[in-house]
Amino acid sequence: MAQKISVKIAGRTFNLTAASPQQEEVFRLAAEAINKRFVGYTQSHPGKTVADMLSMVALSETVLRIGLQKEMEKLRQSESNLEKDLEQYLKDIEQ
């Protein structure tokens, strides 16, 4: 059941619709993560605009996401290789 929720990011309120309680939790966790990074950048780069800080948050989160995607690709390839090795091993011991 869809539920309307509000989250605050960098002091601004955003009204969203969460399709499930799990999605609501993800929205809230995401907003919390963004705000933590935003505060960190604000403290380490005083005088920058909100847009500058949010751009840095977006960049850092995207870099993190791409890094995780690449790691997942490597893990999937390793899994595939292990499956092939196992299949070959099982064929070898059957003979």
C-alpha positions as CSV (number, residue, x, y, z in Angstrom):
1,M,0.0,0.0,0.0
2,A,1.4,3.4,-1.0
3,Q,2.1,5.8,1.7
4,K,2.9,9.5,1.5
5,I,6.0,10.5,3.5
6,S,8.2,13.5,4.0
7,V,12.0,13.6,4.2
8,K,14.3,16.5,4.8
9,I,17.5,16.9,2.8
10,A,19.8,19.9,3.4
11,G,17.0,21.6,5.3
12,R,14.4,21.2,2.5
13,T,11.3,19.0,2.9
14,F,10.5,16.6,0.1
15,N,7.1,14.8,-0.1
16,L,7.4,11.3,-1.6
17,T,5.2,8.3,-2.0
18,A,6.6,5.0,-0.7
19,A,5.1,1.9,-2.4
20,S,5.9,-0.2,0.7
21,P,7.3,0.0,4.2
22,Q,10.6,-1.3,2.9
23,Q,10.8,1.5,0.3
24,E,9.9,4.0,3.0
25,E,12.8,2.8,5.1
26,V,15.1,3.1,2.1
27,F,14.0,6.6,1.5
28,R,14.6,7.6,5.1
29,L,18.0,5.9,5.2
30,A,19.0,7.6,1.9
31,A,18.0,11.0,3.2
32,E,19.9,10.4,6.4
33,A,23.0,9.3,4.5
34,I,22.8,12.4,2.2
35,N,22.4,14.7,5.2
36,K,25.4,13.2,6.9
37,R,27.6,13.7,3.9
38,F,26.1,17.2,3.4
39,V,27.0,18.2,6.9
40,G,30.5,16.7,6.5
41,Y,31.1,18.7,3.3
42,T,29.7,21.8,4.8
43,Q,32.1,21.6,7.7
44,S,35.1,20.8,5.5
45,H,34.3,23.4,2.8
46,P,32.8,26.4,4.5
47,G,31.4,29.1,2.2
48,K,30.3,26.8,-0.6
49,T,26.7,27.0,-1.7
50,V,24.1,24.4,-0.9
51,A,24.1,23.4,-4.6
52,D,27.9,22.9,-4.5
53,M,27.6,20.7,-1.4
54,L,24.8,18.6,-2.9
55,S,26.7,18.2,-6.1
56,M,29.6,16.9,-4.1
57,V,27.3,14.5,-2.2
58,A,25.8,13.3,-5.5
59,L,29.3,12.8,-6.9
60,S,30.6,10.9,-3.9
61,E,27.5,8.7,-3.7
62,T,27.7,7.9,-7.4
63,V,31.4,7.1,-7.3
64,L,30.5,4.7,-4.4
65,R,27.7,3.1,-6.3
66,I,29.8,2.6,-9.5
67,G,32.6,1.1,-7.4
68,L,30.1,-1.3,-5.8
69,Q,28.7,-2.2,-9.2
70,K,32.1,-3.0,-10.5
71,E,32.8,-5.2,-7.4
72,M,29.6,-7.0,-8.0
73,E,30.6,-7.7,-11.6
74,K,33.9,-9.2,-10.4
75,L,32.0,-11.3,-7.8
76,R,29.6,-12.6,-10.4
77,Q,32.5,-13.5,-12.7
78,S,34.2,-15.3,-9.8
79,E,31.0,-17.1,-9.1
80,S,30.7,-18.2,-12.7
81,N,34.3,-19.4,-12.8
82,L,33.8,-21.4,-9.6
83,E,30.6,-23.0,-11.0
84,K,32.5,-24.0,-14.1
85,D,35.4,-25.4,-12.0
86,L,32.9,-27.3,-9.9
87,E,31.1,-28.8,-12.9
88,Q,34.5,-29.8,-14.4
89,Y,35.6,-31.4,-11.1
90,L,32.3,-33.3,-10.8
91,K,32.7,-34.6,-14.4
92,D,36.3,-35.6,-13.6
93,I,35.4,-37.6,-10.5
94,E,32.5,-39.4,-12.3
95,Q,34.8,-40.8,-14.9
